[in-house]
Amino acid sequence: MAQNQLKKLLGVGFGVAVTIGGTVGTGILRKPGPIAQEIGSPTLIIAVWLIVGVYALAGALSVMELGTMLPKAGGWYVFAHRAFGNYVGFVIGISSWLGSVSAMAFGAAVMSEYIGLLSPALVSYQKSMAIGILVAFVAFHSVGVRLASRAQEVMSVLKAVGLLVFVAVCFFITPDKPVAVDTVRPLAEGGIWIGILAALQAVFYTYDGWHTAAYFTEEDVDPSRNLPRSMIRGVLLIISIYILVNLALLYVLPLSTLANSKLPAADAVQLLFGPGSAQVVTFLLMISIMGIINAQIMFNPRVIFAMGRDGLFFPFVTHINAGGTPINATILTASASILMILTNTYSKLSDIATFFFVLCYASCFAALIRLRQTEPELPRPVLAWGYPFSTWTLLIASLAFLLGVVIGDFSSSMYAIAFIAVSYPIYRLIKR
């Protein structure tokens, strides 16, 4: 086997697991509070989660065509590179990689905070713990893809079961003390439309990851058959979990309590079982974060691996170890996250990440439209549902949301736009 050849080891079970594991994180247990504060209406809260869920599902139906037509590692980068050439591919690849690097650093930092909550003696070592978490994941992934994929499946099952148990508990356990009923409904402070835009941005971030299975088509034993099954099942499960958790929180907590809660899932459990029980939610959050980091440290190195193979990144990242892991790309990805933790830049970069993620979505839908025009003869085992209407609608929605991100968080977006502005000389340097 060539040194830069990935192994075909993965199937539908892994595809569903990595979709759930790469998407469902702390957001669903933390964001319902701020979202309730933004829009102040149970019907609108559910509608916002459902609208973004439909976007993710429609997006998956478009990505399936690209992923089965171009079954290569690298996700967004592969599609943009094929449709628009080297420079656009480089910008999308680096944007995708940097966005996930910052998200991984943020995840490790948050996980160290939760360890500190469970064991207060470790609070002063949070930065060291965050770095240790990433080093441990690199060591674990160096063993090979088969072990890493099994771990992803186990963590995703634990995460899904844990959240469904939380939902059941909320609906079937009666609290000792009666819950106060709202007499005044909280109103969206900045106006309902601004509130909805802010809520959509928050929900978008919690759904990011619906496309994760597309990064592994090169390693799938039968991508034409398995990718559609993985993505549709995975996204439908995510939508179901998100809607059920929100319904459970709205059932247990008064809207005013939910709107003022930083961690509503913990508040709901504490209300039902008393003080101290919220530690169960902290443990569930840690499992969620572990699943996210495991998925990120699998899919993100494959972006720079693919770029290196195409001559758009340093060639040393194309090395594959005996277990099928792009080990140098994995070490570089984790090192970039560790650098962000050491310099405390991950928080700012996680704000910028939303811009990068939506830019990548838009590039994907544009790539599908472009390749239908320029390469109609390419074999397409799966066709995008509802094309061209669905894909054009998704592209316009992504561009509109990108504009909303720029307006809503102008300073962070300017950093992202500045990166794109200076990307050309960097691209020329690496290409040379």
Secondary structure in CASP SS format (residue, H / E / C, confidence):
PFRMAT SS
TARGET T0000
AUTHOR 0000-0000-0000
METHOD secondary structure of the structure
MODEL  1
M C 1.00
A C 1.00
Q C 1.00
N C 1.00
Q C 1.00
L C 1.00
K C 1.00
K C 1.00
L C 1.00
L E 1.00
G C 1.00
V H 1.00
G H 1.00
F H 1.00
G H 1.00
V H 1.00
A H 1.00
V H 1.00
T H 1.00
I H 1.00
G H 1.00
G C 1.00
T C 1.00
V C 1.00
G C 1.00
T C 1.00
G H 1.00
I H 1.00
L H 1.00
R H 1.00
K C 1.00
P H 1.00
G H 1.00
P H 1.00
I H 1.00
A H 1.00
Q H 1.00
E H 1.00
I H 1.00
G C 1.00
S C 1.00
P H 1.00
T H 1.00
L H 1.00
I H 1.00
I H 1.00
A H 1.00
V H 1.00
W H 1.00
L H 1.00
I H 1.00
V H 1.00
G H 1.00
V H 1.00
Y H 1.00
A H 1.00
L H 1.00
A H 1.00
G H 1.00
A H 1.00
L H 1.00
S H 1.00
V H 1.00
M H 1.00
E H 1.00
L H 1.00
G H 1.00
T H 1.00
M H 1.00
L C 1.00
P C 1.00
K C 1.00
A C 1.00
G C 1.00
G C 1.00
W H 1.00
Y H 1.00
V H 1.00
F H 1.00
A H 1.00
H H 1.00
R H 1.00
A H 1.00
F H 1.00
G C 1.00
N H 1.00
Y H 1.00
V H 1.00
G H 1.00
F H 1.00
V H 1.00
I H 1.00
G H 1.00
I H 1.00
S H 1.00
S H 1.00
W H 1.00
L H 1.00
G H 1.00
S H 1.00
V H 1.00
S H 1.00
A H 1.00
M H 1.00
A H 1.00
F H 1.00
G H 1.00
A H 1.00
A H 1.00
V H 1.00
M H 1.00
S H 1.00
E H 1.00
Y H 1.00
I H 1.00
G H 1.00
L H 1.00
L H 1.00
S C 1.00
P H 1.00
A H 1.00
L H 1.00
V H 1.00
S H 1.00
Y H 1.00
Q H 1.00
K H 1.00
S H 1.00
M H 1.00
A H 1.00
I H 1.00
G H 1.00
I H 1.00
L H 1.00
V H 1.00
A H 1.00
F H 1.00
V H 1.00
A H 1.00
F H 1.00
H H 1.00
S C 1.00
V C 1.00
G C 1.00
V H 1.00
R H 1.00
L H 1.00
A H 1.00
S H 1.00
R H 1.00
A H 1.00
Q H 1.00
E H 1.00
V H 1.00
M H 1.00
S H 1.00
V H 1.00
L H 1.00
K H 1.00
A H 1.00
V H 1.00
G H 1.00
L H 1.00
L H 1.00
V H 1.00
F H 1.00
V H 1.00
A H 1.00
V H 1.00
C H 1.00
F H 1.00
F H 1.00
I C 1.00
T C 1.00
P C 1.00
D C 1.00
K C 1.00
P C 1.00
V C 1.00
A C 1.00
V C 1.00
D C 1.00
T C 1.00
V C 1.00
R C 1.00
P C 1.00
L C 1.00
A C 1.00
E C 1.00
G C 1.00
G C 1.00
I H 1.00
W H 1.00
I H 1.00
G H 1.00
I H 1.00
L H 1.00
A H 1.00
A H 1.00
L H 1.00
Q H 1.00
A H 1.00
V H 1.00
F H 1.00
Y H 1.00
T H 1.00
Y H 1.00
D C 1.00
G C 1.00
W C 1.00
H C 1.00
T H 1.00
A H 1.00
A H 1.00
Y H 1.00
F H 1.00
T H 1.00
E H 1.00
E H 1.00
D E 1.00
V C 1.00
D C 1.00
P H 1.00
S H 1.00
R H 1.00
N H 1.00
L H 1.00
P H 1.00
R H 1.00
S H 1.00
M H 1.00
I H 1.00
R H 1.00
G H 1.00
V H 1.00
L H 1.00
L H 1.00
I H 1.00
I H 1.00
S H 1.00
I H 1.00
Y H 1.00
I H 1.00
L H 1.00
V H 1.00
N H 1.00
L H 1.00
A H 1.00
L H 1.00
L H 1.00
Y H 1.00
V H 1.00
L C 1.00
P C 1.00
L H 1.00
S H 1.00
T H 1.00
L H 1.00
A H 1.00
N C 1.00
S C 1.00
K C 1.00
L C 1.00
P H 1.00
A H 1.00
A H 1.00
D H 1.00
A H 1.00
V H 1.00
Q H 1.00
L H 1.00
L H 1.00
F H 1.00
G C 1.00
P C 1.00
G C 1.00
S C 1.00
A C 1.00
Q H 1.00
V H 1.00
V H 1.00
T H 1.00
F H 1.00
L H 1.00
L H 1.00
M H 1.00
I H 1.00
S H 1.00
I H 1.00
M H 1.00
G H 1.00
I H 1.00
I H 1.00
N H 1.00
A H 1.00
Q H 1.00
I H 1.00
M H 1.00
F H 1.00
N H 1.00
P H 1.00
R H 1.00
V H 1.00
I H 1.00
F H 1.00
A H 1.00
M H 1.00
G H 1.00
R H 1.00
D C 1.00
G C 1.00
L C 1.00
F C 1.00
F C 1.00
P H 1.00
F H 1.00
V H 1.00
T H 1.00
H C 1.00
I C 1.00
N C 1.00
A C 1.00
G C 1.00
G C 1.00
T C 1.00
P C 1.00
I H 1.00
N H 1.00
A H 1.00
T H 1.00
I H 1.00
L H 1.00
T H 1.00
A H 1.00
S H 1.00
A H 1.00
S H 1.00
I H 1.00
L H 1.00
M H 1.00
I H 1.00
L H 1.00
T H 1.00
N C 1.00
T C 1.00
Y H 1.00
S H 1.00
K H 1.00
L H 1.00
S H 1.00
D H 1.00
I H 1.00
A H 1.00
T H 1.00
F H 1.00
F H 1.00
F H 1.00
V H 1.00
L H 1.00
C H 1.00
Y H 1.00
A H 1.00
S H 1.00
C H 1.00
F H 1.00
A H 1.00
A H 1.00
L H 1.00
I H 1.00
R H 1.00
L H 1.00
R H 1.00
Q H 1.00
T H 1.00
E C 1.00
P C 1.00
E C 1.00
L C 1.00
P C 1.00
R C 1.00
P C 1.00
V C 1.00
L C 1.00
A C 1.00
W C 1.00
G C 1.00
Y C 1.00
P C 1.00
F H 1.00
S H 1.00
T H 1.00
W H 1.00
T H 1.00
L H 1.00
L H 1.00
I H 1.00
A H 1.00
S H 1.00
L H 1.00
A H 1.00
F H 1.00
L H 1.00
L H 1.00
G H 1.00
V H 1.00
V H 1.00
I H 1.00
G H 1.00
D C 1.00
F H 1.00
S H 1.00
S H 1.00
S H 1.00
M H 1.00
Y H 1.00
A H 1.00
I H 1.00
A H 1.00
F H 1.00
I H 1.00
A H 1.00
V H 1.00
S H 1.00
Y H 1.00
P H 1.00
I H 1.00
Y H 1.00
R H 1.00
L H 1.00
I H 1.00
K H 1.00
R C 1.00
END
